[in-house]
């Protein structure tokens, strides 16, 4: 598939510093809605399911359902409503061996991986993964999503959230 929309999504996804997907700079969420809003909605309506059949389009589809959705719908339950679908598509992509087909994509990013600064991104990724796992082990869910999902926080979760905010 030589789809210009796929290329556009993949280029946008990989040409941003990884930290910007965690701590979005001002205007990123608005830009995503403007530039990719229609594609995100199409992906959420299963209109782009054919993208899951090939490696690069599959990466674009997962990005639309996962990170682009999180940014577009930040602070609302919609931010997480496509998680299960993104997980399912990503899992099927791995079972199909798509990660092997994407080596050329990783080769294109190799200069970033060989940078003296890259270890910072790796360390941040490991740290973030550990924090996520600790939340799940301790609470069985992510307390940071409670407000957006309309869930009541337990007393322990409220204490955790207060400590977390003060550490930022």
NULUMRO-562901 format. One record per atom (N, C-alpha, C, O): residue in three letters; atom name; x, y, z. Coordinates in Angstrom, 1 decimal. Layout:
   type   atom       xx       yy       zz
    ALA     CA        X        Y        Z
...
***
This chain:
   type   atom       xx       yy       zz
    UNK      N      0.9     -1.2      0.0
    UNK     CA      0.0      0.0      0.0
    UNK      C      0.9      1.2      0.0
    UNK      O      1.8      1.4      0.9
    UNK      N      0.7      2.1     -1.0
    UNK     CA      1.5      3.3     -1.0
    UNK      C      0.5      4.5     -0.8
    UNK      O      0.2      5.2     -1.7
    UNK      N      0.0      4.6      0.4
    UNK     CA     -1.0      5.6      0.8
    UNK      C     -0.3      6.8      1.4
    UNK      O      0.4      6.7      2.3
    UNK      N     -0.6      8.0      0.8
    UNK     CA      0.0      9.2      1.3
    UNK      C     -0.4      9.5      2.7
    UNK      O      0.3     10.2      3.5
    UNK      N     -1.6      9.1      3.1
    UNK     CA     -2.1      9.4      4.4
    UNK      C     -1.3      8.6      5.4
    UNK      O     -1.0      9.1      6.5
    UNK      N     -1.0      7.3      5.1
    UNK     CA     -0.1      6.5      6.0
    UNK      C      1.2      7.2      6.1
    UNK      O      1.7      7.3      7.3
    UNK      N      1.8      7.6      5.0
    UNK     CA      3.1      8.3      5.1
    UNK      C      3.1      9.5      6.0
    UNK      O      4.0      9.8      6.8
    UNK      N      2.0     10.3      5.9
    UNK     CA      1.8     11.5      6.6
    UNK      C      1.7     11.2      8.1
    UNK      O      2.4     11.9      9.0
    UNK      N      1.0     10.2      8.5
    UNK     CA      0.8      9.8      9.9
    UNK      C      2.2      9.3     10.5
    UNK      O      2.6      9.7     11.5
    UNK      N      2.8      8.4      9.7
    UNK     CA      4.1      7.8     10.2
    UNK      C      5.1      8.9     10.3
    UNK      O      5.9      9.0     11.3
    UNK      N      5.2      9.8      9.3
    UNK     CA      6.2     10.9      9.4
    UNK      C      5.9     11.8     10.6
    UNK      O      6.9     12.2     11.3
    UNK      N      4.7     12.1     10.9
    UNK     CA      4.4     13.0     12.0
    UNK      C      4.7     12.3     13.3
    UNK      O      5.3     12.9     14.2
    UNK      N      4.4     11.0     13.4
    UNK     CA      4.6     10.3     14.6
    UNK      C      6.1     10.2     14.9
    UNK      O      6.5     10.4     16.1
    UNK      N      6.9      9.8     13.9
    UNK     CA      8.3      9.6     14.2
    UNK      C      9.2     10.8     14.1
    UNK      O     10.3     10.8     14.6
    UNK      N      8.7     11.9     13.6
    UNK     CA      9.5     13.1     13.5
    UNK      C      9.3     14.1     14.7
    UNK      O      9.8     15.2     14.7
    UNK      N      8.6     13.6     15.7
    UNK     CA      8.5     14.4     16.9
    UNK      C      9.3     13.8     18.0
    UNK      O      9.5     12.6     18.1
    UNK      N      9.9     14.7     18.9
    UNK     CA     10.6     14.1     20.0
    UNK      C      9.7     13.3     20.9
    UNK      O      8.6     13.7     21.2
    UNK      N     10.1     12.1     21.3
    UNK     CA      9.2     11.2     22.1
    UNK      C      8.6     11.9     23.3
    UNK      O      7.5     11.6     23.7
    UNK      N      9.3     12.8     24.0
    UNK     CA      8.8     13.4     25.2
    UNK      C      7.5     14.3     24.9
    UNK      O      6.7     14.5     25.7
    UNK      N      7.4     14.8     23.6
    UNK     CA      6.3     15.6     23.3
    UNK      C      5.0     14.8     23.3
    UNK      O      3.9     15.3     23.4
    UNK      N      5.1     13.5     23.2
    UNK     CA      3.9     12.6     23.2
    UNK      C      3.4     12.5     24.7
    UNK      O      2.3     12.1     24.9
    UNK      N      4.3     12.7     25.6
    UNK     CA      4.0     12.5     27.0
    UNK      C      3.6     13.9     27.6
    UNK      O      2.5     14.0     28.2
    UNK      N      4.4     14.9     27.3
    UNK     CA      4.1     16.3     27.8
    UNK      C      4.0     17.1     26.5
    UNK      O      4.9     17.7     26.0
    UNK      N      2.7     17.2     26.1
    UNK     CA      2.5     17.9     24.8
    UNK      C      2.8     19.3     24.9
    UNK      O      2.3     20.0     25.8
    UNK      N      3.5     19.8     23.9
    UNK     CA      3.7     21.3     23.8
    UNK      C      2.4     22.0     23.5
    UNK      O      1.5     21.4     22.9
    UNK      N      2.3     23.2     23.9
    UNK     CA      1.1     24.0     23.5
    UNK      C      0.8     23.9     22.0
    UNK      O      1.7     24.1     21.2
    UNK      N     -0.4     23.6     21.7
    UNK     CA     -0.8     23.6     20.3
    UNK      C     -0.8     22.2     19.7
    UNK      O     -1.4     22.0     18.6
    UNK      N     -0.1     21.2     20.3
    UNK     CA      0.0     19.9     19.6
    UNK      C     -1.4     19.2     19.5
    UNK      O     -1.7     18.7     18.4
    UNK      N     -2.2     19.3     20.6
    UNK     CA     -3.5     18.6     20.5
    UNK      C     -4.4     19.3     19.5
    UNK      O     -5.1     18.6     18.8
    UNK      N     -4.3     20.6     19.4
    UNK     CA     -5.1     21.3     18.4
    UNK      C     -4.6     21.0     17.0
    UNK      O     -5.4     20.8     16.1
    UNK      N     -3.3     20.9     16.8
    UNK     CA     -2.7     20.5     15.5
    UNK      C     -3.2     19.1     15.1
    UNK      O     -3.5     18.9     13.9
    UNK      N     -3.2     18.2     16.0
    UNK     CA     -3.6     16.8     15.7
    UNK      C     -5.0     16.8     15.3
    UNK      O     -5.4     16.1     14.3
    UNK      N     -5.9     17.5     16.0
    UNK     CA     -7.3     17.5     15.6
    UNK      C     -7.5     18.1     14.2
    UNK      O     -8.2     17.6     13.4
    UNK      N     -6.7     19.2     13.9
    UNK     CA     -6.8     19.8     12.7
    UNK      C     -6.3     19.0     11.5
    UNK      O     -6.9     18.8     10.5
    UNK      N     -5.1     18.4     11.7
    UNK     CA     -4.4     17.7     10.7
    UNK      C     -4.8     16.2     10.5
    UNK      O     -4.8     15.7      9.4
    UNK      N     -5.2     15.6     11.6
    UNK     CA     -5.5     14.2     11.6
    UNK      C     -6.8     13.8     12.2
    UNK      O     -7.2     12.6     12.3
    UNK      N     -7.6     14.8     12.6
    UNK     CA     -8.9     14.5     13.2
    UNK      C     -9.8     13.5     12.4
    UNK      O    -10.4     12.6     13.0
    UNK      N     -9.9     13.8     11.1
    UNK     CA    -10.8     13.0     10.3
    UNK      C    -10.3     11.5     10.2
    UNK      O    -11.0     10.6     10.2
    UNK      N     -8.9     11.4     10.1
    UNK     CA     -8.3     10.0     10.1
    UNK      C     -8.6      9.3     11.4
    UNK      O     -8.9      8.1     11.4
    UNK      N     -8.4     10.0     12.5
    UNK     CA     -8.6      9.4     13.8
    UNK      C    -10.1      8.9     13.9
    UNK      O    -10.3      7.8     14.4
    UNK      N    -11.0      9.7     13.5
    UNK     CA    -12.4      9.3     13.6
    UNK      C    -12.7      8.1     12.7
    UNK      O    -13.4      7.2     13.0
    UNK      N    -12.1      8.2     11.5
    UNK     CA    -12.3      7.0     10.5
    UNK      C    -11.7      5.8     11.1
    UNK      O    -12.3      4.7     11.0
    UNK      N    -10.5      5.9     11.8
    UNK     CA     -9.9      4.7     12.4
    UNK      C    -10.8      4.1     13.5
    UNK      O    -11.0      2.9     13.7
    UNK      N    -11.4      5.0     14.3
    UNK     CA    -12.3      4.6     15.4
    UNK      C    -13.6      4.0     14.9
    UNK      O    -14.2      3.2     15.6
    UNK      N    -14.0      4.4     13.7
    UNK     CA    -15.2      3.8     13.1
    UNK      C    -14.9      2.6     12.3
    UNK      O    -15.8      2.1     11.5
    UNK      N    -13.7      2.0     12.4
    UNK     CA    -13.3      0.8     11.7
    UNK      C    -13.2      1.0     10.2
    UNK      O    -13.2      0.0      9.4
    UNK      N    -13.1      2.2      9.7
    UNK     CA    -13.1      2.5      8.3
    UNK      C    -11.7      2.3      7.7
    UNK      O    -11.5      2.3      6.5
    UNK      N    -10.7      2.2      8.5
    UNK     CA     -9.3      2.0      8.1
    UNK      C     -8.8      0.6      8.4
    UNK      O     -7.5      0.4      8.5
    UNK      N     -9.6     -0.3      8.7
    UNK     CA     -9.2     -1.7      9.1
    UNK      C     -8.3     -2.3      8.1
    UNK      O     -7.4     -3.1      8.5
    UNK      N     -8.4     -2.0      6.8
    UNK     CA     -7.5     -2.6      5.8
    UNK      C     -6.0     -2.2      6.1
    UNK      O     -5.1     -2.8      5.6
    UNK      N     -5.8     -1.1      6.8
    UNK     CA     -4.4     -0.7      7.1
    UNK      C     -3.7     -1.7      8.0
    UNK      O     -2.5     -1.8      8.1
    UNK      N     -4.5     -2.5      8.7
    UNK     CA     -3.9     -3.5      9.6
    UNK      C     -3.3     -4.7      8.8
    UNK      O     -2.6     -5.6      9.4
    UNK      N     -3.5     -4.7      7.5
    UNK     CA     -3.0     -5.9      6.7
    UNK      C     -1.5     -5.8      6.3
    UNK      O     -1.0     -6.8      5.8
    UNK      N     -0.9     -4.6      6.4
    UNK     CA      0.5     -4.4      6.1
    UNK      C      1.2     -3.7      7.2
    UNK      O      0.6     -2.9      8.0
    UNK      N      2.5     -3.8      7.2
    UNK     CA      3.3     -3.3      8.3
    UNK      C      3.2     -1.8      8.5
    UNK      O      2.8     -1.4      9.6
    UNK      N      3.6     -1.0      7.6
    UNK     CA      3.7      0.4      7.8
    UNK      C      2.3      1.0      8.0
    UNK      O      2.1      1.8      8.9
    UNK      N      1.3      0.6      7.2
    UNK     CA     -0.1      1.2      7.5
    UNK      C     -0.6      0.7      8.9
    UNK      O     -1.3      1.5      9.6
    UNK      N     -0.2     -0.5      9.3
    UNK     CA     -0.6     -0.9     10.7
    UNK      C      0.0      0.0     11.8
    UNK      O     -0.7      0.3     12.7
    UNK      N      1.3      0.4     11.6
    UNK     CA      1.9      1.3     12.6
    UNK      C      1.1      2.6     12.6
    UNK      O      0.8      3.1     13.7
    UNK      N      0.7      3.1     11.4
    UNK     CA     -0.1      4.3     11.3
    UNK      C     -1.4      4.2     12.0
    UNK      O     -1.9      5.1     12.7
    UNK      N     -2.1      3.0     11.8
    UNK     CA     -3.4      2.8     12.4
    UNK      C     -3.3      2.7     13.9
    UNK      O     -4.1      3.3     14.6
    UNK      N     -2.3      2.1     14.4
    UNK     CA     -2.1      2.0     15.9
    UNK      C     -1.8      3.4     16.5
    UNK      O     -2.4      3.7     17.5
    UNK      N     -1.0      4.2     15.8
    UNK     CA     -0.7      5.5     16.2
    UNK      C     -2.0      6.4     16.3
    UNK      O     -2.2      7.1     17.2
    UNK      N     -2.9      6.2     15.3
    UNK     CA     -4.1      7.0     15.2
    UNK      C     -5.0      6.6     16.4
    UNK      O     -5.6      7.4     17.1
    UNK      N     -5.1      5.3     16.7
    UNK     CA     -6.0      4.8     17.7
    UNK      C     -5.5      5.0     19.1
    UNK      O     -6.2      5.2     20.1
    UNK      N     -4.2      5.0     19.2
    UNK     CA     -3.5      5.1     20.5
    UNK      C     -3.1      6.6     20.8
    UNK      O     -3.9      7.3     21.5
    UNK      N     -2.0      7.0     20.4
    UNK     CA     -1.4      8.3     20.8
    UNK      C     -2.2      9.5     20.3
    UNK      O     -2.4     10.4     21.0
    UNK      N     -2.5      9.4     19.0
    UNK     CA     -3.3     10.5     18.4
    UNK      C     -4.6     10.7     19.1
    UNK      O     -5.0     11.9     19.4
    UNK      N     -5.3      9.6     19.4
    UNK     CA     -6.6      9.7     20.2
    UNK      C     -6.4     10.2     21.6
    UNK      O     -7.2     11.1     22.0
    UNK      N     -5.3      9.8     22.2
    UNK     CA     -5.0     10.3     23.6
    UNK      C     -4.9     11.8     23.6
    UNK      O     -5.4     12.5     24.4
    UNK      N     -4.2     12.4     22.6
    UNK     CA     -3.9     13.8     22.5
    UNK      C     -5.2     14.5     22.1
    UNK      O     -5.6     15.5     22.7
    UNK      N     -5.9     14.0     21.1
    UNK     CA     -7.1     14.7     20.6
    UNK      C     -8.2     14.8     21.7
    UNK      O     -8.9     15.8     21.8
    UNK      N     -8.3     13.7     22.5
    UNK     CA     -9.4     13.7     23.5
    UNK      C     -8.9     13.8     24.9
    UNK      O     -9.5     13.3     25.8
    UNK      N     -7.7     14.4     25.1
    UNK     CA     -7.1     14.6     26.4
    UNK      C     -8.1     15.1     27.4
    UNK      O     -8.9     16.0     27.2
    UNK      N     -8.1     14.4     28.6
    UNK     CA     -8.9     14.8     29.7
    UNK      C    -10.3     14.3     29.7
    UNK      O    -11.1     14.6     30.5
    UNK      N    -10.6     13.4     28.7
    UNK     CA    -12.0     12.8     28.6
    UNK      C    -11.9     11.3     28.5
    UNK      O    -10.8     10.8     28.1
    UNK      N    -13.0     10.6     28.7
    UNK     CA    -12.9      9.2     28.6
    UNK      C    -12.6      8.7     27.2
    UNK      O    -12.0      7.6     27.0
    UNK      N    -12.9      9.5     26.2
    UNK     CA    -12.6      9.2     24.8
    UNK      C    -11.1      9.0     24.6
    UNK      O    -10.7      8.3     23.7
    UNK      N    -10.3      9.6     25.4
    UNK     CA     -8.8      9.5     25.3
    UNK      C     -8.4      8.0     25.3
    UNK      O     -7.4      7.7     24.8
    UNK      N     -9.1      7.2     26.1
    UNK     CA     -8.7      5.8     26.3
    UNK      C     -9.7      4.8     25.6
    UNK      O     -9.5      3.6     25.8
    UNK      N    -10.7      5.3     25.0
    UNK     CA    -11.7      4.4     24.5
    UNK      C    -11.3      3.5     23.3
    UNK      O    -12.0      2.5     23.0
    UNK      N    -10.2      3.8     22.7
    UNK     CA     -9.7      3.0     21.6
    UNK      C     -8.5      2.1     22.0
    UNK      O     -7.9      1.4     21.2
    UNK      N     -8.2      2.1     23.3
    UNK     CA     -7.0      1.4     23.8
    UNK      C     -7.1     -0.1     23.5
    UNK      O     -6.1     -0.7     22.9
    UNK      N     -8.2     -0.7     23.7
    UNK     CA     -8.3     -2.2     23.5
    UNK      C     -8.2     -2.5     22.1
    UNK      O     -7.5     -3.5     21.7
    UNK      N     -8.7     -1.7     21.2
    UNK     CA     -8.6     -2.0     19.8
    UNK      C     -7.1     -1.8     19.3
    UNK      O     -6.6     -2.6     18.5
    UNK      N     -6.5     -0.8     19.8
    UNK     CA     -5.1     -0.5     19.4
    UNK      C     -4.2     -1.7     19.9
    UNK      O     -3.3     -2.2     19.2
    UNK      N     -4.5     -2.2     21.1
    UNK     CA     -3.8     -3.3     21.7
    UNK      C     -4.0     -4.6     20.8
    UNK      O     -3.0     -5.3     20.5
    UNK      N     -5.2     -4.8     20.4
    UNK     CA     -5.5     -6.0     19.6
    UNK      C     -4.8     -5.9     18.3
    UNK      O     -4.2     -6.9     17.8
    UNK      N     -4.8     -4.8     17.6
    UNK     CA     -4.2     -4.6     16.3
    UNK      C     -2.6     -4.8     16.5
    UNK      O     -2.0     -5.4     15.6
    UNK      N     -2.1     -4.2     17.5
    UNK     CA     -0.6     -4.3     17.7
    UNK      C     -0.2     -5.7     18.0
    UNK      O      0.8     -6.2     17.5
    UNK      N     -1.0     -6.4     18.8
    UNK     CA     -0.7     -7.8     19.1
    UNK      C     -0.8     -8.7     17.8
    UNK      O      0.1     -9.5     17.6
    UNK      N     -1.8     -8.5     17.0
    UNK     CA     -1.9     -9.2     15.7
    UNK      C     -0.7     -8.9     14.8
    UNK      O     -0.2     -9.7     14.1
    UNK      N     -0.3     -7.6     14.8
    UNK     CA      0.9     -7.2     14.0
    UNK      C      2.1     -8.0     14.4
    UNK      O      2.9     -8.4     13.5
    UNK      N      2.3     -8.1     15.7
    UNK     CA      3.5     -8.9     16.2
    UNK      C      3.4    -10.3     15.7
    UNK      O      4.4    -10.9     15.3
    UNK      N      2.2    -10.9     15.9
    UNK     CA      2.0    -12.3     15.5
    UNK      C      2.2    -12.5     14.0
    UNK      O      2.6    -13.6     13.6
    UNK      N      2.0    -11.5     13.2
    UNK     CA      2.3    -11.6     11.8
    UNK      C      3.7    -11.3     11.4
    UNK      O      4.1    -11.4     10.2
    UNK      N      4.5    -10.9     12.4
    UNK     CA      5.9    -10.6     12.1
    UNK      C      6.2     -9.3     11.5
    UNK      O      7.2     -9.0     10.8
    UNK      N      5.2     -8.3     11.7
    UNK     CA      5.4     -7.0     11.1
    UNK      C      6.6     -6.3     11.6
    UNK      O      7.2     -5.5     10.9
    UNK      N      7.0     -6.6     12.8
    UNK     CA      8.2     -5.9     13.4
    UNK      C      9.4     -6.2     12.6
    UNK      O     10.3     -5.3     12.5
    UNK      N      9.5     -7.3     12.0
    UNK     CA     10.7     -7.7     11.1
    UNK      C     10.6     -6.9      9.8
    UNK      O     11.7     -6.5      9.3
    UNK      N      9.4     -6.6      9.3
    UNK     CA      9.3     -5.9      8.1
    UNK      C      9.5     -4.4      8.3
    UNK      O      9.8     -3.7      7.3
    UNK      N      9.5     -4.0      9.5
    UNK     CA      9.7     -2.5      9.8
    UNK      C     11.2     -2.2     10.1
    UNK      O     11.5     -1.1     10.5
    UNK      N     12.1     -3.2      9.9
    UNK     CA     13.5     -2.9     10.2
    UNK      C     14.0     -1.7      9.4
    UNK      O     14.8     -0.9      9.9
    UNK      N     13.5     -1.6      8.2
    UNK     CA     14.0     -0.4      7.4
    UNK      C     13.6      0.9      8.1
    UNK      O     14.3      1.9      8.0
    UNK      N     12.4      0.9      8.7
    UNK     CA     12.0      2.1      9.4
    UNK      C     12.9      2.4     10.6
    UNK      O     13.3      3.5     10.8
    UNK      N     13.3      1.3     11.3
    UNK     CA     14.2      1.5     12.4
    UNK      C     15.6      1.9     12.0
    UNK      O     16.3      2.6     12.6
    UNK      N     16.0      1.4     10.8
    UNK     CA     17.3      1.7     10.2
    UNK      C     17.3      3.2      9.9
    UNK      O     18.3      3.9     10.1
    UNK      N     16.2      3.7      9.4
    UNK     CA     16.1      5.2      9.1
    UNK      C     16.2      6.0     10.4
    UNK      O     16.7      7.2     10.4
    UNK      N     15.8      5.4     11.5
    UNK     CA     15.9      6.1     12.8
    UNK      C     17.2      5.9     13.5
    UNK      O     17.4      6.5     14.6
    UNK      N     18.0      5.0     13.0
    UNK     CA     19.2      4.6     13.7
    UNK      C     20.1      5.8     14.1
    UNK      O     20.7      5.7     15.2
    UNK      N     20.3      6.8     13.3
    UNK     CA     21.1      7.9     13.8
    UNK      C     20.7      8.5     15.1
    UNK      O     21.5      8.9     15.9
    UNK      N     19.4      8.5     15.4
    UNK     CA     18.9      8.9     16.7
    UNK      C     19.3      8.0     17.8
    UNK      O     19.6      8.4     18.9
    UNK      N     19.3      6.7     17.5
    UNK     CA     19.7      5.7     18.4
    UNK      C     21.2      5.7     18.8
    UNK      O     21.6      5.2     19.8
    UNK      N     21.9      6.2     17.8
    UNK     CA     23.4      6.2     18.0
    UNK      C     23.8      7.6     18.6
    UNK      O     25.0      7.8     18.8
    UNK      N     22.9      8.4     18.9
    UNK     CA     23.3      9.7     19.4
    UNK      C     23.7      9.6     20.9
    UNK      O     23.2      8.7     21.6
    UNK      N     24.6     10.5     21.3
    UNK     CA     25.0     10.5     22.7
    UNK      C     23.9     10.8     23.7
    UNK      O     23.9     10.5     24.9
    UNK      N     22.8     11.4     23.2
    UNK     CA     21.7     11.8     24.0
    UNK      C     20.6     10.7     24.1
    UNK      O     19.7     10.8     24.9
    UNK      N     20.7      9.7     23.2
    UNK     CA     19.6      8.7     23.1
    UNK      C     19.4      8.0     24.4
    UNK      O     18.2      7.6     24.7
    UNK      N     20.4      7.8     25.2
    UNK     CA     20.3      7.0     26.4
    UNK      C     19.3      7.7     27.3
    UNK      O     18.6      7.0     28.1
    UNK      N     19.1      9.0     27.2
    UNK     CA     18.1      9.7     28.0
    UNK      C     16.7      9.3     27.7
    UNK      O     15.9      9.1     28.6
    UNK      N     16.4      9.1     26.4
    UNK     CA     15.1      8.6     26.0
    UNK      C     14.9      7.2     26.5
    UNK      O     13.8      6.8     26.9
    UNK      N     15.9      6.3     26.4
    UNK     CA     15.8      4.9     26.8
    UNK      C     15.5      4.9     28.3
    UNK      O     14.6      4.2     28.8
    UNK      N     16.3      5.7     29.1
    UNK     CA     16.1      5.7     30.5
    UNK      C     14.7      6.2     30.9
    UNK      O     14.1      5.7     31.8
    UNK      N     14.2      7.2     30.2
    UNK     CA     12.9      7.8     30.4
    UNK      C     11.8      6.7     30.1
    UNK      O     10.9      6.6     30.9
    UNK      N     12.0      6.0     29.1
    UNK     CA     11.1      4.9     28.7
    UNK      C     11.0      3.8     29.7
    UNK      O      9.9      3.4     30.1
    UNK      N     12.2      3.4     30.2
    UNK     CA     12.2      2.4     31.2
    UNK      C     11.6      2.9     32.5
    UNK      O     10.8      2.2     33.1
    UNK      N     11.9      4.1     32.9
    UNK     CA     11.3      4.7     34.1
    UNK      C      9.8      4.8     34.0
    UNK      O      9.1      4.4     34.9
    UNK      N      9.3      5.3     32.8
    UNK     CA      7.9      5.4     32.7
    UNK      C      7.2      4.1     32.7
    UNK      O      6.1      3.9     33.3
    UNK      N      7.8      3.0     32.1
    UNK     CA      7.2      1.7     32.1
    UNK      C      7.1      1.2     33.6
    UNK      O      6.1      0.6     33.9
    UNK      N      8.1      1.4     34.3
    UNK     CA      8.1      1.0     35.7
    UNK      C      7.0      1.7     36.5
    UNK      O      6.3      1.0     37.3
    UNK      N      6.9      3.0     36.3
    UNK     CA      5.9      3.7     37.0
    UNK      C      4.5      3.2     36.7
    UNK      O      3.6      3.1     37.5
    UNK      N      4.3      2.9     35.4
    UNK     CA      3.0      2.4     35.0
    UNK      C      2.7      1.0     35.6
    UNK      O      1.6      0.8     36.1
    UNK      N      3.7      0.2     35.6
    UNK     CA      3.5     -1.1     36.3
    UNK      C      3.2     -1.0     37.8
    UNK      O      2.4     -1.7     38.3
    UNK      N      3.9     -0.1     38.4
    UNK     CA      3.7      0.1     39.9
    UNK      C      2.3      0.6     40.1
    UNK      O      1.7      0.1     41.1
    UNK      N      1.8      1.4     39.3
    UNK     CA      0.4      1.9     39.5
    UNK      C     -0.6      0.7     39.4
    UNK      O     -1.5      0.6     40.2
    UNK      N     -0.4     -0.1     38.3
    UNK     CA     -1.3     -1.2     38.1
    UNK      C     -1.2     -2.3     39.3
    UNK      O     -2.2     -2.8     39.7
    UNK      N      0.1     -2.5     39.7
    UNK     CA      0.3     -3.5     40.8
    UNK      C     -0.4     -3.0     42.1
    UNK      O     -1.0     -3.7     42.8
    UNK      N     -0.2     -1.7     42.3
    UNK     CA     -0.7     -1.1     43.6
    UNK      C     -2.2     -0.9     43.6
    UNK      O     -2.9     -1.2     44.6
    UNK      N     -2.8     -0.4     42.5
    UNK     CA     -4.2      0.0     42.5
    UNK      C     -5.1     -0.8     41.5
    UNK      O     -6.3     -0.8     41.7
    UNK      N     -4.5     -1.6     40.7
    UNK     CA     -5.3     -2.4     39.7
    UNK      C     -5.8     -1.6     38.6
    UNK      O     -6.6     -2.1     37.7
    UNK      N     -5.4     -0.3     38.5
    UNK     CA     -5.9      0.6     37.5
    UNK      C     -4.9      1.8     37.5
    UNK      O     -4.1      1.9     38.4
    UNK      N     -5.1      2.8     36.6
    UNK     CA     -4.4      4.0     36.6
    UNK      C     -5.2      5.1     37.3
    UNK      O     -6.1      5.6     36.7
    UNK      N     -4.8      5.5     38.5
    UNK     CA     -5.5      6.5     39.2
    UNK      C     -5.5      7.9     38.4
    UNK      O     -6.4      8.7     38.6
    UNK      N     -4.5      8.1     37.6
    UNK     CA     -4.4      9.3     36.9
    UNK      C     -5.5      9.5     35.8
    UNK      O     -5.7     10.6     35.3
    UNK      N     -6.2      8.4     35.6
    UNK     CA     -7.3      8.4     34.6
    UNK      C     -8.7      8.6     35.3
    UNK      O     -9.7      8.7     34.6
    UNK      N     -8.7      8.5     36.6
    UNK     CA    -10.0      8.5     37.3
    UNK      C    -10.9      9.7     36.9
    UNK      O    -12.0      9.6     36.6
    UNK      N    -10.3     10.9     36.9
    UNK     CA    -11.1     12.1     36.6
    UNK      C    -11.7     12.1     35.2
    UNK      O    -12.9     12.3     35.0
    UNK      N    -10.8     11.7     34.3
    UNK     CA    -11.3     11.7     32.9
    UNK      C    -12.3     10.6     32.6
    UNK      O    -13.2     10.8     31.8
    UNK      N    -12.2      9.5     33.4
    UNK     CA    -13.2      8.4     33.2
    UNK      C    -14.4      8.5     34.1
    UNK      O    -15.2      7.6     34.1
    UNK      N    -14.4      9.6     35.0
    UNK     CA    -15.5      9.7     35.9
    UNK      C    -15.5      8.7     37.0
    UNK      O    -16.6      8.4     37.6
    UNK      N    -14.4      8.2     37.4
    UNK     CA    -14.3      7.2     38.5
    UNK      C    -14.0      8.0     39.8
    UNK      O    -13.2      9.0     39.8
    UNK      N    -14.5      7.4     40.8
    UNK     CA    -14.2      8.0     42.2
    UNK      C    -12.9      7.4     42.6
    UNK      O    -12.6      6.2     42.6
    UNK      N    -12.0      8.3     43.1
    UNK     CA    -10.7      7.8     43.6
    UNK      C    -10.8      7.3     45.0
    UNK      O    -11.6      7.9     45.8
    UNK      N    -10.1      6.3     45.3
    UNK     CA    -10.1      5.8     46.7
    UNK      C     -9.2      6.8     47.5
    UNK      O     -8.5      7.6     46.9
    UNK      N     -9.2      6.7     48.8
    UNK     CA     -8.4      7.5     49.7
    UNK      C     -6.9      7.3     49.4
    UNK      O     -6.2      8.3     49.3
    UNK      N     -6.5      6.1     49.2
    UNK     CA     -5.1      5.8     48.8
    UNK      C     -4.7      6.4     47.5
    UNK      O     -3.7      6.9     47.3
    UNK      N     -5.7      6.3     46.5
    UNK     CA     -5.4      6.9     45.2
    UNK      C     -5.3      8.4     45.3
    UNK      O     -4.4      9.0     44.7
    UNK      N     -6.1      9.0     46.1
    UNK     CA     -6.1     10.5     46.3
    UNK      C     -4.7     10.9     46.9
    UNK      O     -4.2     11.9     46.4
    UNK      N     -4.3     10.2     47.9
    UNK     CA     -3.0     10.5     48.4
    UNK      C     -1.9     10.3     47.4
    UNK      O     -1.0     11.2     47.3
    UNK      N     -1.9      9.3     46.6
    UNK     CA     -1.0      9.0     45.5
    UNK      C     -1.0     10.2     44.5
    UNK      O      0.1     10.7     44.2
    UNK      N     -2.2     10.6     44.1
    UNK     CA     -2.3     11.7     43.1
    UNK      C     -1.8     13.0     43.7
    UNK      O     -1.1     13.8     43.0
    UNK      N     -2.0     13.3     45.0
    UNK     CA     -1.5     14.5     45.6
    UNK      C      0.0     14.5     45.6
    UNK      O      0.7     15.5     45.3
    UNK      N      0.6     13.3     46.0
    UNK     CA      2.1     13.2     46.0
    UNK      C      2.7     13.4     44.6
    UNK      O      3.7     14.0     44.4
    UNK      N      2.0     12.8     43.6
    UNK     CA      2.4     12.8     42.2
    UNK      C      2.5     14.3     41.7
    UNK      O      3.4     14.7     41.1
    UNK      N      1.4     15.0     42.0
    UNK     CA      1.3     16.4     41.6
    UNK      C      2.4     17.2     42.2
    UNK      O      3.1     18.0     41.5
    UNK      N      2.7     17.0     43.5
    UNK     CA      3.7     17.8     44.2
    UNK      C      5.1     17.5     43.7
    UNK      O      6.0     18.3     43.8
    UNK      N      5.3     16.3     43.1
    UNK     CA      6.6     15.9     42.6
    UNK      C      6.9     16.4     41.2
    UNK      O      8.0     16.4     40.8
    UNK      N      5.8     16.8     40.5
    UNK     CA      6.0     17.4     39.2
    UNK      C      6.4     18.8     39.3
    UNK      O      6.6     19.5     38.3
***
